Each structure stands twice: as structure tokens, then as C-alpha cells.
Amino acid sequence: MRLIEALLRRHIGLNAASIGSALIERAVRGRMQAHGLKNSDTYHDLLATSRQELEQLIEAVVVTETWFFRDQESFDRFTQIALHEWRPRHPAAPLRVLSMPCASGEEPYSLAMALLEAGPPAPGFTIDAVDISALALARAERAVYGKNSFRGRELGFRDRHFLPTMEGYALSPLVRRCVTFEQGNILDASLLAGRPPYDFIFCRNLLIYFDRAMQTLALAKLHRLLADDGLLFVGPAELALVVESGFHHAGLPMAFACRKAAGNTTPAETPPPRPSPATLTETPRQPHTGDPAPPRIAEPSSREQVQDLRDPTPAMVDLEIACQHANAGRLAEAAAICDAYLTLEGPAAQAYYLLGLASDASHDPAAITYYRKALYLEPNHYEALTHLTLALEKSGDVGAARIFKRRAERAQPKP
Ligand SMILES: C[S@@+](CC[C@H](N)C(=O)[O-])C[C@H]1O[C@@H](n2cnc3c(N)ncnc32)[C@H](O)[C@@H]1O
């Protein structure tokens, strides 16, 4: 099961601890049963070779819970700022909004309803909506909703924009036309690449399912996608981690919004130009039709992703900062930065050494492997030599410990 959890983490960022290993195990058992498999290693082999099966498992583990106007204050602030602050600064540009992850569409459709009701800001707006789940996107395209999607006390919007049908509440075509859905993985380097920046991004209730390293990668992507004066809305439980990672709190009570931190706003590449102004009716909807193309599943260590993510976030993924965390005893933070650094920048002795320290602190035998990797890259890394000596002694490998002790004595810095 560990191997399957690691595979899910690598491909979609899912941290098994966030939803519980039991839930993942149940999903895996269900899929194994569908294939008549009894052995989880055999199923792991299938996952490693069949993209289709990987997608099925992803569908079984993602949490697509959502509802209209979830955290109402975020939508109120969004329209208020879009119309009264953003629009006067950009009188000729169409407003660009991204909802990622959008799940079954309640969030982007809420954004559309909020804008339509506030008076659509001329010269128009576009709302792009992205999610990894093909099933959730199919529900979004259908736009017929049951009562679970309407949870607040203020449900007047349902009378204004939906028609009750035998199957549920059907959303009006006017609102549906405002949103363009697309299947995608936030960790995929090519996702939305080359698009102009977004003025508002809603990325809510996704980062909570990632560990620190994957959060860092996702936030780097969001940083690149957001306009320099744009606003990023996250979930209530996510604001704290976002403001530690290249964004600062926008100071909007109960809206969980942040902006790019000053001094961290200059991606090396020039952002693509904005599209020419288009009115609402001029912006054709590109429906998500037929069989969806399979989502690009992330390979976070690919060169493509390194190019895509490295430039916008030099301040966040820095080994100096990792060392400062380690020196202050914050080894988990240090390890998260090192993980992200290795993904973005490639092998580095100091990153492996710090990962060794973090593993040592939690009595994880992987520490020895990390120290050895550090020494492979930098054979005279004195701290790695001394810590490896101690770790080998603790593990009972006295012979190897003696060899590294001698190397450490030779590498000891001269006073
Ligand atoms: C809890 S829903 C959040 C929906 C909405 N943003 C909200 O706050 O109500 C989480 C969504 O994240 C999607 N998701 C999970 N991993 C993803 C990834 N790596 N890239 C894009 N979407 C992902 C899931 O399919 C799911 O629909």
C-alpha cells in the first residue's frame, strides 16, 4: 500500500495522511476486486503501466465535495474588488478568472452568478475552470444539481438561475455559457502554460490534501498564473500556509485571500499578452465534449516542470532558508523545502544532507541513504560524514561506521 500511496503523491500530490490510509486502501481494494486481483503488488504493477487504471484510482480517491457560494464572503469580496478596484485600474481588459480545482462546477458557476448579478463588468469576463476528475467535470457540464449543492441560508440565487426539474435544479444556459471547463492536473507543467495571467484565482480546498513539498510546487504554479496585482482565494484552512510561501494576506476578513508578496513578482519570462477585449456574448464557450482527453499526470521531476516552476519562486525554494529552519529545529519545514528544491533544481548535497537530518530526527533509517547521496555528490561534506558515521554506528554497522569516521577525520575543516 505504501508504494501505491507514493505513486498517488507523485502523480496528483495526494498526501495519504490527509484523507487517511484506510480510505485509500478501501479504494485500492475496490479497484483490485474490479480486476479480480488479490495481490497489491500486482495491482501496483498494473497502475505503473496503465494510465487508464491510474485515472480510475484517482477518481476513487479524490474528494469532490463542494457547494454553491461556499464561504460566501469570498464571493462578496471578489465582486466588490473586481468591479470597484480592479476594473478602474484596467478599463479596457476583460476580467480573467480561474477556478482550480472546480470539482462539479459549483464554484465557477457561483463566480459567474456573482458577476452577472453585480452587473457584468464591461468589456466582459472569462472564467476558466479546471479539475483533475473527469467525472466531476461531466457533472459540471450537465449542470443539474441536487440539494447537497445548496447549503447556505441565502438560496435566492436558486430561484433566479435554476429551473426545478425531475432530476434536480437545472442551471440557466446564460450562467453555463460563462464558464469553460478543462480537465487538468495542477502539478502538470504544461497546464494553462502560455495563457495570459489571471486576475482572480480561486484555488480552494485542494492544498489541504498535499504535503509541504507538493504545496510548494502547486503554489509556484499559482504564483506564475496570477497577475502581479491579482488576488488568490484559498480555503479557510489554507491561508496560513499560503502566506508563508511567497504571498501575503490581503487583509479581507473571512475571504481567505492573498496577493503576491512584493519583491517576488517578477517571473523571468514575459507573461503572454492579454487577449483583446471581448464582451460576454463575444466570448464563445469551448464545451468539454465527448470523451475527455486524459489528464496530464504530473512527473514533478521532468525538465519541463523545472523550467515552468523554477523562475517565479526563487525566494521560496532556497537551501539557505532550509538551513535556517534546520538550525532552529524546524526539520519538517527544512525537509519540505529540500524536497521541492530537489524537484525543481536537481540533486544537491546540502539538500540530501538536510533530508538526512530530518529523517534522523524521526528515527527513519532513510537517513543513511540521504547522507550517502550527499557524499556521492560532495565526498568531503564534513557534516554528512559525521552524521553518517553516527547513523551507521546506531544501526550496528560498525565496520562501515569506522570507514566513514576516518574519512570525516580527514575532511575535518582546519581550525
Ligand atoms: C474539495 S474539492 C474543492 C472544490 C472547490 N474548489 C471548493 O472549494 O468547493 C477538491 C477537488 O480537487 C480536485 N483535485 C485533486 N487533486 C487535483 C490535482 N492534482 N489537480 C487538479 N485538481 C485536483 C479533485 O478532483 C476535487 O474535485
The ligand as an SDF file (V2000), in Angstrom:
LIG
                    3D

 27 29  0  0  0  0  0  0  0  0999 V2000
  -12.8270   19.5070   -2.1980 C   0  0  0  0  0  0  0  0  0  0  0  0
  -12.8610   19.8000   -3.9250 S   0  0  0  0  0  0  0  0  0  0  0  0
  -12.7430   21.5600   -3.9370 C   0  0  0  0  0  0  0  0  0  0  0  0
  -13.7520   22.1970   -4.8750 C   0  0  0  0  0  0  0  0  0  0  0  0
  -13.9330   23.7070   -4.7190 C   0  0  0  0  0  0  0  0  0  0  0  0
  -12.7150   24.4100   -5.0390 N   0  0  0  0  0  0  0  0  0  0  0  0
  -14.3950   24.0500   -3.3450 C   0  0  0  0  0  0  0  0  0  0  0  0
  -13.6160   24.5950   -2.5500 O   0  0  0  0  0  0  0  0  0  0  0  0
  -15.5590   23.7960   -3.0440 O   0  0  0  0  0  0  0  0  0  0  0  0
  -11.2370   19.2410   -4.3790 C   0  0  0  0  0  0  0  0  0  0  0  0
  -11.0770   18.9730   -5.8810 C   0  0  0  0  0  0  0  0  0  0  0  0
   -9.6890   18.9050   -6.1830 O   0  0  0  0  0  0  0  0  0  0  0  0
   -9.5380   18.0550   -7.3110 C   0  0  0  0  0  0  0  0  0  0  0  0
   -8.1190   17.6860   -7.3950 N   0  0  0  0  0  0  0  0  0  0  0  0
   -7.4280   16.8320   -6.6020 C   0  0  0  0  0  0  0  0  0  0  0  0
   -6.1410   16.7480   -6.9680 N   0  0  0  0  0  0  0  0  0  0  0  0
   -6.0050   17.5960   -8.0350 C   0  0  0  0  0  0  0  0  0  0  0  0
   -4.9010   17.9630   -8.8570 C   0  0  0  0  0  0  0  0  0  0  0  0
   -3.6760   17.4500   -8.6510 N   0  0  0  0  0  0  0  0  0  0  0  0
   -5.1130   18.8580   -9.8390 N   0  0  0  0  0  0  0  0  0  0  0  0
   -6.3550   19.3780  -10.0620 C   0  0  0  0  0  0  0  0  0  0  0  0
   -7.4350   19.0540   -9.3180 N   0  0  0  0  0  0  0  0  0  0  0  0
   -7.2610   18.1880   -8.3110 C   0  0  0  0  0  0  0  0  0  0  0  0
  -10.4950   16.9320   -7.0160 C   0  0  0  0  0  0  0  0  0  0  0  0
  -10.8550   16.2190   -8.1680 O   0  0  0  0  0  0  0  0  0  0  0  0
  -11.6650   17.6750   -6.3730 C   0  0  0  0  0  0  0  0  0  0  0  0
  -12.6690   17.9180   -7.3150 O   0  0  0  0  0  0  0  0  0  0  0  0
  1  2  1  0
  2  3  1  0
  2 10  1  0
  3  4  1  0
  4  5  1  0
  5  6  1  0
  5  7  1  0
  7  8  2  0
  7  9  1  0
 10 11  1  0
 11 12  1  0
 11 26  1  0
 12 13  1  0
 13 14  1  0
 13 24  1  0
 14 15  1  0
 14 23  1  0
 15 16  2  0
 16 17  1  0
 17 18  1  0
 17 23  2  0
 18 19  1  0
 18 20  2  0
 20 21  1  0
 21 22  2  0
 22 23  1  0
 24 25  1  0
 24 26  1  0
 26 27  1  0
M  CHG  2   2   1   9  -1
M  END
$$$$
